Amino acid sequence: MNHRSETLRVLRTVLALVVGNALYSLTVVLFLIPSGLITGGATGIALAANRFSGLPVSAVLLVVNVVMLVAGWILLGRRFALSTLASTFLSPLTLAIWEKLFENYVLTDDLVLSTIFAGLGIGISLGIVIRSGGSTGGMDIPPLVLQKYFHIPVAASMTVFDLIILVAQAVSSPKEQVLYGIVLVFVYTIVLDKVILLGEHRTEVKIISTHTDEIRSVILSELDRGVTLLNAEGGYLRQPGQLLLTVISNRQLPRLEKMVRAIDPACFMVVSEVTEVRGRGFSLEKDYRNP
């Protein structure tokens, strides 16, 4: 059973890496190259080289990725390099395929549409790759090297590298495309964050009441949800008590509130939305045991 689960996990990871890289490359071919939009990362370097010298974007991207992979292997270790190996070659390979299939094809001349869909495509594809546990490689590696050897924050150095790459492209690009390229970076950054945090949203409820046993019973029996009891102390009167913690689906919240208020109208409830929950009853099957 464990072997089967591990096999399925590996297959899902491979599928996510292939789909993520293929979608990223398709976005580059359909929206970035025809529109002349600028972007950061290794793709930005490849696009800049293409506009200056006419070299194929996929070929330049492959060279940049391989150079960065070797640097990562030497400076960050074999384990890190292996985690970036798939995307190092998948991205240029799928890009070369799309370049052949959509050679000289222009989906739209509208810069606004190109910016929006490029941002969506890049954000979603990178999110798929990162959620699968893979790495996009390329220009992700220099910031990690700087962090390891010089303790420079990754976010700061990555921003500097992206700005340098954007400026290199801006030199040969019309002002309008440069401005839309900046918007593109913001769009795919926001989309990427959303995809990484994407999950089945749940509701976390904390309840402070003098009727904890009754409330615990109805949550277990009526909602079929787990409850955790935490020792608590009132901040004003310093009276000891218990805090109930439970995680439920969004649809169960009105029912829970109604049941709790019927038991203790004066109880104190804190309701929060959580992005993802893992464990028994959510990512794992429920395990019913006699108390």
VEXMIBA-964508 format. One line per field, with one value per residue: residue number from 1; residue in three letters; x, y, z of N, C-alpha, C, O in turn. Coordinates in steps of 0.1 Angstrom, whole numbers, always signed. Atoms other than C-alpha are relative to their C-alpha. Example, Ala and Ser with C-alpha at 12.3 -4.5 7.8 and 13.67 -1.06 7.14 Angstrom:
BEGIN
nr = [1,2]
rest = [ala,ser]
n.c1 = [+9,-9]
n.c2 = [-12,-11]
n.c3 = [+0,+0]
ca.c1 = [+123,+137]
ca.c2 = [-45,-11]
ca.c3 = [+78,+71]
c.c1 = [+9,-8]
c.c2 = [+12,+11]
c.c3 = [+0,+8]
o.c1 = [+19,-3]
o.c2 = [+12,+22]
o.c3 = [+7,+9]
***
This chain:
BEGIN
nr = [1,2,3,4,5,6,7,8,9,10,11,12,13,14,15,16,17,18,19,20,21,22,23,24,25,26,27,28,29,30,31,32,33,34,35,36,37,38,39,40,41,42,43,44,45,46,47,48,49,50,51,52,53,54,55,56,57,58,59,60,61,62,63,64,65,66,67,68,69,70,71,72,73,74,75,76,77,78,79,80,81,82,83,84,85,86,87,88,89,90,91,92,93,94,95,96,97,98,99,100,101,102,103,104,105,106,107,108,109,110,111,112,113,114,115,116,117,118,119,120,121,122,123,124,125,126,127,128,129,130,131,132,133,134,135,136,137,138,139,140,141,142,143,144,145,146,147,148,149,150,151,152,153,154,155,156,157,158,159,160,161,162,163,164,165,166,167,168,169,170,171,172,173,174,175,176,177,178,179,180,181,182,183,184,185,186,187,188,189,190,191,192,193,194,195,196,197,198,199,200,201,202,203,204,205,206,207,208,209,210,211,212,213,214,215,216,217,218,219,220,221,222,223,224,225,226,227,228,229,230,231,232,233,234,235,236,237,238,239,240,241,242,243,244,245,246,247,248,249,250,251,252,253,254,255,256,257,258,259,260,261,262,263,264,265,266,267,268,269,270,271,272,273,274,275,276,277,278,279,280,281,282,283,284,285,286,287,288,289,290,291]
rest = [met,asn,his,arg,ser,glu,thr,leu,arg,val,leu,arg,thr,val,leu,ala,leu,val,val,gly,asn,ala,leu,tyr,ser,leu,thr,val,val,leu,phe,leu,ile,pro,ser,gly,leu,ile,thr,gly,gly,ala,thr,gly,ile,ala,leu,ala,ala,asn,arg,phe,ser,gly,leu,pro,val,ser,ala,val,leu,leu,val,val,asn,val,val,met,leu,val,ala,gly,trp,ile,leu,leu,gly,arg,arg,phe,ala,leu,ser,thr,leu,ala,ser,thr,phe,leu,ser,pro,leu,thr,leu,ala,ile,trp,glu,lys,leu,phe,glu,asn,tyr,val,leu,thr,asp,asp,leu,val,leu,ser,thr,ile,phe,ala,gly,leu,gly,ile,gly,ile,ser,leu,gly,ile,val,ile,arg,ser,gly,gly,ser,thr,gly,gly,met,asp,ile,pro,pro,leu,val,leu,gln,lys,tyr,phe,his,ile,pro,val,ala,ala,ser,met,thr,val,phe,asp,leu,ile,ile,leu,val,ala,gln,ala,val,ser,ser,pro,lys,glu,gln,val,leu,tyr,gly,ile,val,leu,val,phe,val,tyr,thr,ile,val,leu,asp,lys,val,ile,leu,leu,gly,glu,his,arg,thr,glu,val,lys,ile,ile,ser,thr,his,thr,asp,glu,ile,arg,ser,val,ile,leu,ser,glu,leu,asp,arg,gly,val,thr,leu,leu,asn,ala,glu,gly,gly,tyr,leu,arg,gln,pro,gly,gln,leu,leu,leu,thr,val,ile,ser,asn,arg,gln,leu,pro,arg,leu,glu,lys,met,val,arg,ala,ile,asp,pro,ala,cys,phe,met,val,val,ser,glu,val,thr,glu,val,arg,gly,arg,gly,phe,ser,leu,glu,lys,asp,tyr,arg,asn,pro]
n.c1 = [+8,-9,-7,+10,+2,-12,+0,+9,-5,-10,+7,+6,-10,-5,+11,+0,-12,+2,+10,-4,-10,+6,+9,-9,-6,+11,+2,-11,+2,+13,+2,-12,-8,+7,+3,-12,+0,-12,+2,-12,-4,-8,+8,-3,-14,+2,+8,-9,-9,+7,+3,-13,-7,+8,-2,+13,+2,-2,-15,-6,+5,-7,-14,+0,+4,-11,-10,+5,+1,-14,-4,+7,-6,-13,+1,+11,+1,+7,+14,+7,-1,+9,+14,+3,-4,+11,+4,-12,+1,+14,+4,-5,+5,+14,+0,-4,+12,+10,-5,+2,+15,+6,-9,+6,+14,+3,+14,+7,-9,+3,-9,+7,+3,-12,-5,+8,-1,-14,-1,+8,-7,-13,+3,+6,-10,-10,+6,+1,-14,-4,+9,-3,-12,-11,-6,-1,-14,-3,-5,+3,-12,-9,+4,-2,-14,-3,+5,-8,-14,-1,+12,+9,+14,+3,+9,-7,-9,+8,+5,-11,-3,+11,-1,-11,+5,+10,-6,-6,+10,+7,-9,+4,+14,+8,+4,+13,-2,-7,+9,+8,-8,-1,+13,+0,-7,+9,+11,-4,-4,+13,+5,-9,+3,+14,-1,-8,+9,+13,+4,+14,+1,+8,+3,-4,+8,-4,+12,-3,+13,+1,+7,-9,+4,+12,-3,-8,+9,+8,-9,-4,+11,+9,-8,-10,-13,-9,-1,-12,+2,-12,+2,-1,+2,+5,-10,+5,+2,-10,+7,-4,+11,-5,+3,+3,-4,+5,+0,+12,+1,+7,+14,+4,-1,+13,+6,-8,+4,+14,+0,-8,+8,+11,-5,-6,+1,-10,-13,-9,-4,-9,+1,-11,-1,-13,-2,-1,+0,-4,+1,+12,+13,-1,-8,-1,+13,+3,-3,+9,-4,+9,-7]
n.c2 = [-12,-12,+0,-6,-14,-7,+0,-10,-13,-3,-2,-13,-10,+0,-6,-14,-7,+0,-9,-13,-5,-1,-11,-12,-2,-3,-14,-8,+1,-6,-13,-8,-2,-8,-13,-7,-4,+4,+8,+3,+14,+5,-3,-14,+0,+7,-9,-11,+5,+2,-13,-6,+9,+9,+14,+5,-2,+13,+3,-9,+4,+12,-3,-7,+9,+10,-7,-2,+14,+4,-8,+5,+12,-3,-9,+3,+14,+9,+1,-12,+0,+10,-6,-10,+7,+2,-12,-5,+5,+0,-13,-2,+11,-4,-13,+3,+6,-10,-9,+6,+1,-13,-9,-12,-1,-11,+2,-13,-12,-9,+1,+2,+14,+7,-2,+7,+14,+4,+0,+11,+13,+2,+2,+13,+10,+0,+5,+14,+6,-2,+9,+14,+2,-2,-13,-5,-1,-13,-12,+2,+5,-10,-6,+11,+0,-12,+2,+10,-4,-14,-3,-10,+6,+5,-9,-12,+3,+4,-13,-7,+8,-2,-14,-1,+6,-9,-12,+4,+1,-13,-9,+2,+2,-13,-3,+6,+14,+0,-2,+11,+10,-2,+4,+15,+5,-1,+10,+14,+2,+1,+13,+10,+0,+6,+14,+7,+1,+6,+12,+0,-9,+4,-10,+4,-6,+1,-3,-1,+1,+8,+13,+6,+14,+0,-5,+11,+12,-2,-1,+14,+8,-6,-4,+11,-7,+1,-12,-1,-8,-6,-7,-14,-8,-14,-11,-11,+6,+10,+12,+11,+5,+8,-5,+11,-3,+10,-4,+5,-6,-13,+2,+4,-11,-4,+10,+0,-12,+2,+9,-5,-11,+6,+6,-11,-12,-10,+5,-8,+8,-7,+8,-4,+8,+6,+4,+15,+8,+14,+9,+9,-6,-9,+6,+14,+5,-1,+12,+0,+9,-2,-8]
n.c3 = [+0,-1,+13,+10,-3,+4,+15,+4,-3,+10,+13,-1,+1,+13,+8,-3,+6,+15,+2,-4,+10,+14,-1,-1,+13,+9,-3,+6,+15,+5,-5,-2,+13,+10,-5,-4,-15,-8,-12,-7,+0,+12,+12,+4,+7,+13,+8,+4,+10,+12,+7,+4,+9,+8,-4,-6,-15,-6,-1,-10,-13,-3,-4,-13,-10,-2,-8,-14,-6,-3,-11,-12,-4,-6,-12,-9,-3,+10,-3,+6,+14,+5,-1,+11,+12,+9,+7,+8,+14,+4,+4,+14,+9,+3,+8,+14,+6,+3,+10,+12,+3,+1,+7,+6,-3,-9,-5,-2,+1,-11,-11,-13,-1,-2,-13,-10,+2,-4,-14,-5,+4,-7,-14,-2,+3,-10,-12,+1,-2,-14,-8,+2,-7,+9,+0,+14,+4,+7,-8,-14,-6,-5,-13,-11,-2,-8,-14,-7,-2,-4,-8,+6,+1,+14,+7,+4,+11,+11,+6,+7,+13,+9,+5,+10,+12,+6,+6,+12,+10,+2,+9,+15,+1,-1,-14,-3,-4,-12,-10,-2,-6,-15,-5,+1,-12,-12,+2,-2,-14,-8,+4,-6,-14,-1,+4,-11,-12,+4,-7,-5,-11,-11,-10,-14,-10,-14,-9,-15,-6,-13,+3,+9,+2,+8,+14,+6,+4,+12,+12,+3,+4,+10,+11,+3,+1,-11,-9,-9,-12,-5,-12,+2,-12,+3,-2,-10,-13,-2,-3,+9,+9,+12,+13,+10,+14,+10,+14,+7,+13,+0,-1,-14,-9,-5,-9,-12,-8,-6,-11,-11,-6,-7,-12,-8,+7,-4,+3,+9,+11,+10,+13,+10,+12,+2,+14,+2,-12,+3,-12,-1,+3,+12,+10,-4,-4,-14,-8,-11,-11,-12,-10]
ca.c1 = [+0,+28,+47,+15,+10,+46,+43,+12,+29,+58,+35,+16,+48,+61,+27,+27,+62,+54,+21,+35,+65,+44,+19,+47,+63,+30,+24,+58,+51,+15,+18,+53,+72,+45,+37,+72,+65,+94,+97,+122,+141,+159,+130,+137,+174,+163,+138,+164,+189,+163,+155,+192,+205,+176,+187,+158,+144,+144,+181,+191,+169,+185,+220,+211,+194,+223,+248,+227,+222,+260,+266,+239,+254,+289,+278,+246,+251,+239,+206,+195,+207,+186,+155,+159,+170,+135,+126,+161,+153,+115,+111,+134,+121,+84,+93,+110,+79,+55,+78,+76,+38,+30,+57,+47,+13,-2,-32,-39,-23,-39,-13,-38,-50,-15,-5,-34,-32,+6,+4,-23,-3,+31,+16,-5,+23,+50,+25,+19,+57,+63,+33,+46,+78,+99,+121,+120,+158,+173,+177,+163,+198,+220,+199,+202,+240,+242,+221,+243,+277,+270,+237,+219,+181,+168,+139,+162,+187,+160,+144,+177,+184,+149,+153,+186,+170,+140,+162,+182,+150,+136,+166,+153,+116,+90,+79,+43,+56,+79,+51,+29,+58,+60,+22,+28,+53,+28,+0,+20,+34,-2,-14,+16,+9,-28,-19,+7,-19,-47,-65,-98,-105,-118,-131,-113,-134,-122,-149,-145,-175,-185,-203,-174,-186,-220,-205,-178,-205,-226,-196,-185,-220,-239,-211,-188,-158,-128,-124,-92,-95,-69,-64,-70,-72,-93,-72,-94,-106,-78,-104,-93,-113,-110,-109,-124,-107,-123,-120,-151,-162,-175,-210,-211,-204,-240,-251,-223,-231,-268,-260,-234,-256,-284,-262,-244,-256,-229,-200,-170,-163,-134,-139,-110,-106,-77,-62,-55,-59,-41,-46,-73,-107,-93,-63,-64,-94,-112,-102,-131,-121,-142,-133]
ca.c2 = [+0,+24,+14,+22,+55,+65,+55,+76,+105,+103,+101,+131,+151,+141,+150,+184,+192,+183,+202,+232,+236,+230,+256,+281,+276,+278,+312,+325,+314,+327,+359,+370,+366,+380,+410,+419,+421,+420,+397,+386,+354,+331,+336,+373,+367,+344,+370,+398,+376,+368,+405,+415,+385,+366,+334,+310,+316,+279,+275,+305,+293,+259,+273,+296,+268,+243,+269,+277,+239,+233,+263,+250,+216,+230,+257,+243,+206,+176,+173,+208,+203,+171,+190,+215,+189,+183,+219,+227,+206,+204,+241,+245,+212,+222,+257,+243,+222,+251,+273,+248,+243,+280,+295,+331,+326,+356,+349,+386,+420,+435,+443,+444,+409,+396,+411,+396,+361,+360,+369,+342,+315,+322,+325,+293,+273,+283,+276,+241,+234,+248,+230,+197,+202,+210,+240,+262,+264,+291,+325,+311,+297,+329,+344,+310,+311,+347,+337,+307,+324,+361,+359,+382,+377,+357,+381,+411,+396,+381,+415,+430,+403,+407,+445,+441,+417,+440,+470,+450,+443,+478,+493,+477,+477,+505,+523,+509,+473,+481,+495,+466,+443,+458,+452,+416,+410,+422,+400,+368,+374,+378,+347,+327,+335,+325,+292,+282,+288,+272,+245,+235,+265,+256,+275,+274,+281,+288,+288,+299,+288,+275,+246,+231,+194,+201,+220,+193,+166,+183,+191,+154,+140,+165,+178,+147,+170,+167,+190,+200,+212,+237,+250,+287,+315,+347,+378,+400,+378,+352,+324,+290,+275,+256,+267,+245,+244,+228,+230,+227,+233,+267,+254,+240,+273,+286,+253,+253,+289,+280,+250,+267,+298,+275,+259,+291,+324,+343,+322,+338,+326,+335,+324,+324,+312,+288,+280,+243,+216,+183,+154,+130,+139,+161,+149,+115,+92,+95,+71,+64,+49,+43,+69]
ca.c3 = [+0,+9,-23,-43,-26,-32,-69,-73,-56,-80,-110,-98,-94,-128,-144,-126,-138,-174,-173,-155,-179,-210,-199,-191,-225,-243,-226,-237,-274,-276,-256,-247,-280,-303,-281,-272,-235,-211,-182,-156,-149,-174,-198,-198,-207,-235,-248,-247,-266,-291,-298,-300,-320,-334,-316,-307,-273,-265,-273,-252,-223,-225,-223,-194,-175,-180,-168,-137,-131,-132,-109,-85,-85,-76,-51,-36,-38,-58,-40,-50,-85,-89,-78,-106,-132,-146,-153,-166,-197,-197,-201,-232,-247,-245,-257,-288,-295,-292,-313,-341,-338,-335,-357,-368,-352,-335,-312,-304,-311,-280,-254,-226,-234,-238,-205,-186,-202,-199,-163,-157,-176,-160,-125,-128,-144,-119,-91,-104,-105,-71,-55,-69,-49,-80,-87,-118,-118,-140,-123,-90,-84,-81,-52,-33,-38,-25,+5,+13,+10,+17,+37,+13,+15,-15,-21,-22,-46,-68,-72,-82,-108,-122,-124,-143,-167,-172,-179,-204,-223,-219,-238,-271,-264,-269,-238,-240,-239,-211,-190,-197,-189,-154,-150,-162,-134,-108,-123,-124,-89,-75,-94,-83,-47,-51,-68,-41,-14,-33,-14,+1,+23,+57,+87,+121,+151,+186,+214,+250,+271,+305,+287,+270,+275,+259,+229,+224,+223,+197,+174,+176,+172,+150,+128,+129,+134,+157,+187,+206,+242,+253,+288,+290,+316,+315,+311,+334,+362,+358,+359,+345,+317,+284,+248,+221,+187,+157,+119,+98,+63,+54,+50,+85,+101,+103,+118,+143,+154,+159,+180,+201,+207,+218,+244,+256,+242,+260,+247,+229,+194,+170,+134,+109,+74,+68,+34,+38,+64,+65,+89,+100,+86,+58,+39,+57,+63,+96,+124,+147,+181,+212,+239]
c.c1 = [+9,+8,-9,-2,+12,+1,-10,+5,+10,-6,-7,+10,+5,-11,-1,+11,-1,-11,+4,+10,-6,-9,+8,+6,-10,-4,+10,-2,-12,-1,+12,+8,-8,-2,+12,+1,+13,-4,+13,+5,+8,-7,+3,+13,-2,-7,+9,+10,-6,-2,+13,+7,-8,+1,-14,-1,+2,+14,+7,-4,+7,+14,+0,-3,+11,+11,-4,+0,+14,+5,-7,+6,+13,-2,-11,-1,-8,-15,-9,+0,-10,-14,-3,+3,-12,-3,+11,-2,-14,-4,+5,-6,-14,+0,+3,-12,-10,+5,-2,-15,-6,+9,-7,-15,-2,-14,-7,+11,-3,+9,-6,-3,+12,+6,-7,+2,+14,+2,-7,+8,+13,-3,-6,+11,+11,-6,-1,+14,+4,-8,+4,+13,+12,+5,+0,+14,+3,+5,-5,+13,+10,-4,+3,+15,+4,-4,+10,+14,+2,-12,-8,-14,-3,-10,+6,+8,-8,-6,+10,+3,-12,+0,+10,-5,-11,+6,+7,-9,-6,+8,-5,-15,-7,-5,-13,+2,+7,-9,-9,+8,+1,-13,+0,+7,-8,-11,+5,+5,-12,-6,+8,-3,-13,+1,+7,-9,-13,-2,-15,-1,-9,-2,+5,-8,+6,-12,+5,-14,+1,-7,+8,-4,-11,+4,+9,-8,-7,+9,+4,-12,-8,+8,+11,+14,+8,+0,+13,-3,+13,-3,+2,-3,-5,+10,-4,-2,+10,-7,+4,-12,+6,-4,-1,+5,-5,+1,-11,+0,-8,-15,-5,+0,-13,-6,+7,-4,-13,+0,+7,-8,-12,+4,+5,+0,+11,+15,+8,+5,+9,+0,+11,-1,+14,+1,+0,+1,+4,+0,-13,-13,+1,+9,+2,-14,-2,+3,-9,+4,-10,+8,+2]
c.c2 = [+12,+1,+6,+15,+8,+1,+10,+14,+5,+3,+14,+12,+1,+7,+15,+7,+1,+11,+15,+6,+2,+12,+13,+3,+4,+15,+9,+1,+8,+14,+9,+4,+9,+15,+8,+5,-4,-7,-3,-14,-4,+2,+14,+2,-6,+9,+12,-5,-2,+13,+6,-8,-9,-15,-6,+1,-13,-4,+8,-4,-13,+2,+7,-10,-10,+7,+2,-14,-4,+9,-4,-13,+2,+7,-4,-15,-8,-1,+11,-1,-10,+5,+9,-7,-1,+13,+6,-4,+0,+13,+3,-10,+4,+13,-2,-6,+10,+10,-6,+0,+14,+11,+11,+1,+10,-2,+13,+11,+9,-2,-3,-15,-9,+1,-9,-16,-5,-1,-12,-13,-2,-3,-14,-11,-1,-5,-15,-7,+1,-9,-15,-3,+2,+14,+4,+2,+14,+11,-1,-4,+11,+6,-10,-1,+12,-2,-9,+5,+14,+4,+11,-6,-3,+10,+13,-2,-4,+12,+8,-6,+3,+14,+2,-6,+8,+12,-4,-2,+13,+9,-2,-1,+14,+2,-6,-14,-1,+2,-12,-12,+1,-5,-16,-6,+0,-10,-14,-3,-2,-14,-11,-2,-7,-15,-8,-2,-6,-13,+0,+9,-6,+11,-5,+8,-2,+5,+0,+0,-7,-13,-8,-15,-1,+4,-10,-11,+3,+2,-14,-8,+6,+4,-10,+7,-2,+13,-2,+9,+6,+7,+15,+7,+14,+11,+10,-6,-12,-14,-11,-5,-8,+7,-11,+5,-11,+6,-6,+5,+13,-1,-4,+11,+5,-10,-1,+12,-2,-9,+5,+11,-6,-6,+12,+13,+10,-5,+10,-8,+9,-9,+5,-9,-5,-5,-15,-7,-14,-8,-8,+8,+10,-7,-15,-5,+1,-13,+0,-10,+3,+8,-9]
c.c3 = [+0,-13,-11,+2,-5,-16,-5,+3,-10,-13,+0,-1,-14,-9,+2,-6,-15,-3,+3,-10,-14,+0,+0,-14,-10,+2,-6,-15,-4,+4,+1,-13,-10,+4,+3,+14,+6,+12,+7,-1,-12,-13,-5,-7,-14,-10,-5,-10,-13,-8,-5,-11,-9,+4,+6,+15,+7,+2,+11,+14,+4,+5,+14,+11,+3,+8,+14,+7,+5,+12,+13,+5,+8,+13,+10,+3,-10,+2,-5,-15,-6,+1,-11,-14,-10,-8,-8,-15,-5,-6,-15,-10,-4,-8,-14,-8,-4,-11,-14,-4,-3,-6,-8,+2,+11,+5,+2,-1,+12,+12,+13,+2,+2,+14,+10,-2,+3,+15,+6,-3,+7,+15,+3,-2,+10,+13,+0,+2,+14,+10,-1,+7,-9,+1,-15,-5,-5,+10,+15,+8,+6,+14,+11,+3,+8,+14,+7,+4,+5,+9,-5,-2,-14,-7,-5,-13,-13,-7,-8,-13,-10,-6,-11,-13,-7,-7,-13,-12,-4,-10,-15,-2,+1,+14,+4,+5,+13,+12,+2,+5,+15,+6,+0,+12,+12,-1,+3,+14,+9,-3,+6,+15,+3,-2,+11,+12,-3,+7,+3,+12,+11,+10,+14,+10,+14,+9,+14,+7,+13,-2,-10,-3,-10,-15,-7,-5,-13,-13,-4,-6,-12,-13,-5,-3,+13,+8,+8,+12,+5,+13,-2,+14,-4,+3,+11,+14,+4,+4,-9,-8,-11,-13,-10,-14,-9,-14,-7,-14,+1,+1,+13,+10,+5,+10,+13,+9,+7,+11,+12,+7,+8,+13,+9,-8,+3,-3,-9,-11,-9,-12,-10,-12,-2,-14,-2,+13,-4,+13,-1,-2,-11,-11,+2,+4,+15,+7,+12,+11,+12,+11,+13]
o.c1 = [+6,+10,-5,-2,+11,+5,-6,+2,+11,-2,-6,+8,+7,-7,-2,+10,+2,-9,+1,+8,-2,-9,+5,+5,-7,-6,+7,-1,-12,-8,+12,+11,-2,-2,+11,+9,+19,-15,+24,-1,+12,-1,+3,+15,+4,-4,+8,+13,+0,-1,+13,+12,-3,-5,-21,+9,+9,+18,+15,+4,+10,+19,+8,+3,+13,+17,+5,+2,+16,+11,-1,+6,+16,+5,-9,-9,-17,-23,-19,-11,-17,-22,-15,+0,-10,-4,+8,+1,-16,-11,-3,-9,-17,-9,-3,-14,-15,-3,-5,-19,-15,+9,-16,-22,+5,-24,-19,+22,+4,+10,+0,+0,+12,+11,-2,+4,+16,+8,-2,+10,+16,+3,-1,+12,+15,+1,+1,+14,+9,-2,+2,+17,+24,+0,+2,+16,-3,+14,-3,+14,+15,+4,+7,+19,+12,+2,+13,+19,+11,-12,-14,-15,+0,-8,+3,+7,-4,-7,+7,+4,-9,-3,+8,-2,-11,+1,+7,-6,-10,+2,-4,-19,-3,-7,-14,-4,+5,-9,-13,+2,+1,-14,-6,+2,-9,-15,-2,+4,-12,-10,+2,-4,-14,-5,+3,-8,-22,+7,-22,+3,-20,+4,+1,-10,+9,-18,+11,-22,+11,-9,+2,-3,-11,-1,+8,-5,-8,+5,+4,-10,-12,+3,+16,+21,+2,-2,+16,-8,+23,-13,+11,-7,+1,+16,+5,+4,+10,-1,+5,-23,+18,-15,+7,+2,-3,+1,-12,+8,-15,-22,-17,-5,-15,-12,+0,-6,-15,-6,+3,-8,-16,-3,+2,+9,+14,+24,+2,+11,+7,+3,+12,-4,+24,-9,-6,+8,-1,+2,-20,-15,-10,+3,+5,-23,+7,+2,-5,+7,-14,+19,+7]
o.c2 = [+22,+13,+14,+22,+19,+11,+18,+23,+16,+13,+21,+22,+12,+15,+23,+18,+12,+19,+24,+18,+11,+19,+23,+14,+12,+22,+19,+12,+15,+22,+20,+15,+18,+24,+21,+13,-14,-6,+0,-22,+4,+4,+16,+9,+0,+10,+16,+3,+1,+13,+14,-2,-14,-23,+2,-1,-13,-9,+3,-5,-14,-4,+3,-10,-14,+1,+0,-14,-9,+3,-4,-15,-4,+4,-1,-19,-3,-2,+9,+1,-8,+1,+12,+0,+2,+13,+13,+4,+1,+14,+7,-6,+4,+15,+4,-3,+10,+15,+1,+2,+15,+22,+8,+8,+11,+0,+14,+9,+20,-13,-9,-21,-18,-9,-16,-22,-17,-10,-19,-22,-13,-11,-20,-20,-12,-12,-21,-17,-9,-14,-22,-15,+0,+23,-4,+4,+24,+8,+8,-2,+10,+8,-6,-3,+10,+3,-7,+3,+17,+16,+19,-17,+4,+13,+18,+6,+0,+13,+13,+1,+5,+16,+8,+0,+9,+16,+4,+1,+15,+17,+8,-5,+23,-7,-11,-19,-10,-5,-15,-20,-10,-11,-22,-16,-10,-17,-21,-14,-11,-21,-21,-14,-16,-23,-19,-13,-8,-22,+10,+4,-11,+22,-16,+20,-14,+15,-10,+10,-14,-21,-12,-19,-10,-3,-13,-17,-6,-2,-17,-15,-2,+3,-9,+3,-3,+24,-13,+20,-2,+14,+19,+1,+20,+10,+17,-1,-17,-22,-9,-4,-12,+14,-20,+16,-23,+19,-19,+13,+16,+7,-2,+9,+6,-6,-2,+11,+2,-7,+3,+11,+0,-6,+11,+16,+19,+2,+18,-19,+21,-21,+17,-21,+2,-10,-19,-2,-20,-2,-8,+18,+15,-12,-23,+3,+1,-24,+7,-22,+14,+4,-4]
o.c3 = [-7,-18,-19,-8,-10,-21,-15,-5,-15,-20,-10,-8,-19,-18,-7,-11,-20,-12,-5,-14,-21,-10,-7,-19,-19,-8,-12,-21,-14,-3,-2,-15,-14,-4,+4,+18,+2,+18,+1,-10,-21,-23,-17,-16,-23,-22,-16,-20,-24,-20,-14,-20,-19,-3,+12,+22,+18,+12,+18,+23,+16,+15,+23,+22,+15,+17,+23,+19,+16,+21,+24,+17,+18,+23,+22,+12,-17,-7,-11,-21,-16,-8,-14,-24,-22,-20,-18,-24,-17,-16,-23,-22,-16,-16,-23,-19,-15,-19,-24,-16,-11,-3,-16,-5,+21,-3,-1,+3,+13,+17,+22,+12,+10,+19,+19,+9,+7,+20,+16,+6,+12,+21,+13,+6,+14,+20,+10,+10,+20,+19,+8,+8,-5,+8,-24,-17,-1,+18,+23,+20,+17,+22,+22,+14,+17,+23,+19,+15,+12,+13,+3,-7,-24,-18,-16,-22,-24,-19,-18,-23,-22,-18,-21,-24,-20,-18,-22,-23,-15,-16,-22,-12,+8,+22,+16,+14,+20,+22,+14,+12,+22,+16,+9,+17,+20,+9,+11,+19,+18,+7,+11,+19,+12,+5,+14,+18,+6,+8,+0,+23,+8,+9,+18,+9,+18,+7,+19,+4,+16,+8,-20,-15,-18,-24,-18,-16,-21,-24,-16,-16,-21,-24,-16,-12,+23,+3,+13,+10,+7,+15,-9,+23,-13,+14,+16,+23,+15,+11,-22,-3,-11,-14,-10,-18,-7,-15,-7,-18,+11,+8,+17,+21,+18,+20,+24,+21,+18,+21,+23,+20,+18,+23,+21,-16,-6,+1,-16,-9,-11,-11,-12,-11,+0,-20,-12,+23,-13,+24,-11,+4,-16,-20,-7,+8,+23,+1,+22,+8,+14,+14,+23]
***
